Amino acid sequence: MSANLTDSMISNEVHNLALLKKGDCATVTGVSTTGGADQLAMRMRLLELGFAPGEKIRVVAESFPRRDPMAVRLGNTTFALRRYEAAMIQIVRSERNVA
């Protein structure tokens, strides 16, 4: 783990991506699973897509009215994630948000 990631983990609480709103930024700390083959497959897929520890992410859009799915920017790619998928991605919120 890099020093920058460790410092931000100390100063911020770990949450999951599903809790963020449009414009919020964060750093991925891990991808969790609650068990079962489907959850394990989803975890592996999220890791393959690049939701790896240390990656910077930003919520760029949310559907209306229930905010599901959400659009997340990871590097130069935008992904649409359902809230239950986003809940598997553990994050540390960044102090600076971009609208």
C-alpha positions as MATLAB code, in Angstrom:
seq = 'MSANLTDSMISNEVHNLALLKKGDCATVTGVSTTGGADQLAMRMRLLELGFAPGEKIRVVAESFPRRDPMAVRLGNTTFALRRYEAAMIQIVRSERNVA';
ca = [
       0.000    0.000    0.000;
       1.355    3.415   -0.880;
       2.035    6.082    1.743;
      -0.606    8.384    0.228;
      -3.289    5.706    0.426;
      -2.300    4.844    3.998;
      -2.408    8.539    5.047;
      -5.875    9.035    3.539;
      -7.161    5.872    5.212;
      -6.035    7.208    8.587;
      -7.752   10.573    8.094;
     -11.014    9.288    6.561;
     -13.463    6.517    7.336;
     -13.789    3.593    4.938;
     -17.184    3.495    3.213;
     -18.591    1.859    0.141;
     -19.126    3.433   -3.256;
     -22.925    3.141   -3.069;
     -23.002    5.854   -0.382;
     -21.489    8.534   -2.626;
     -23.447   11.166   -4.542;
     -22.855   12.905   -7.846;
     -19.593   14.857   -7.771;
     -18.072   12.884   -4.885;
     -14.516   11.580   -5.301;
     -12.813    8.680   -3.542;
      -9.977    6.174   -3.588;
     -10.698    2.448   -3.812;
      -9.413    0.462   -0.821;
     -10.777   -2.964   -1.788;
     -13.653   -5.028   -3.117;
     -15.615   -7.092   -0.603;
     -17.955  -10.023   -0.922;
     -20.574  -11.381    1.445;
     -20.344  -14.940    0.158;
     -21.844  -17.112   -2.497;
     -20.711  -17.870   -6.034;
     -22.544  -14.887   -7.562;
     -20.889  -12.442   -5.156;
     -17.470  -13.967   -5.768;
     -17.958  -13.719   -9.548;
     -19.038  -10.073   -9.218;
     -15.982   -9.323   -7.048;
     -13.656  -10.838   -9.638;
     -15.369   -8.890  -12.438;
     -15.049   -5.579  -10.580;
     -11.349   -6.234   -9.977;
     -10.866   -7.122  -13.671;
     -12.544   -3.854  -14.681;
      -9.987   -1.933  -12.622;
     -11.669   -1.265   -9.276;
      -8.397   -2.082   -7.519;
      -6.959   -0.580   -4.322;
      -5.423    2.849   -4.892;
      -7.528    3.761   -7.951;
      -9.201    7.191   -7.928;
     -12.908    7.288   -8.760;
     -15.584    9.972   -9.164;
     -19.380    9.696   -9.347;
     -20.388   11.524  -12.533;
     -24.132   10.802  -12.693;
     -27.062    9.194  -10.908;
     -30.370    8.054  -12.344;
     -33.529    9.828  -11.301;
     -35.489    9.393   -9.035;
     -33.953    6.442   -7.157;
     -30.263    7.117   -7.996;
     -29.842    3.605   -9.451;
     -27.769    2.964  -11.522;
     -24.899    5.382  -11.000;
     -22.143    6.363  -13.449;
     -18.608    6.217  -12.058;
     -15.435    7.541  -13.699;
     -12.376    5.333  -13.219;
      -9.350    6.590  -15.128;
     -10.534    7.422  -18.646;
     -13.521    5.068  -18.512;
     -17.061    5.570  -17.258;
     -18.920    2.586  -15.803;
     -22.612    2.211  -14.943;
     -23.043    0.345  -11.682;
     -26.118   -0.700   -9.751;
     -26.058    0.334   -6.101;
     -25.741   -3.287   -4.942;
     -22.614   -3.658   -7.120;
     -21.217   -0.332   -5.920;
     -21.782   -1.430   -2.309;
     -19.084   -4.085   -2.791;
     -16.444   -1.447   -3.601;
     -14.807   -0.145   -0.430;
     -13.554    3.429   -0.626;
     -12.042    6.298    1.321;
     -13.661    9.610    0.427;
     -11.477   12.352   -0.938;
     -11.742   15.728    0.724;
     -11.918   17.489   -2.661;
     -15.094   16.903   -4.692;
     -15.541   17.803   -8.333;
     -19.013   18.670   -9.640;
];
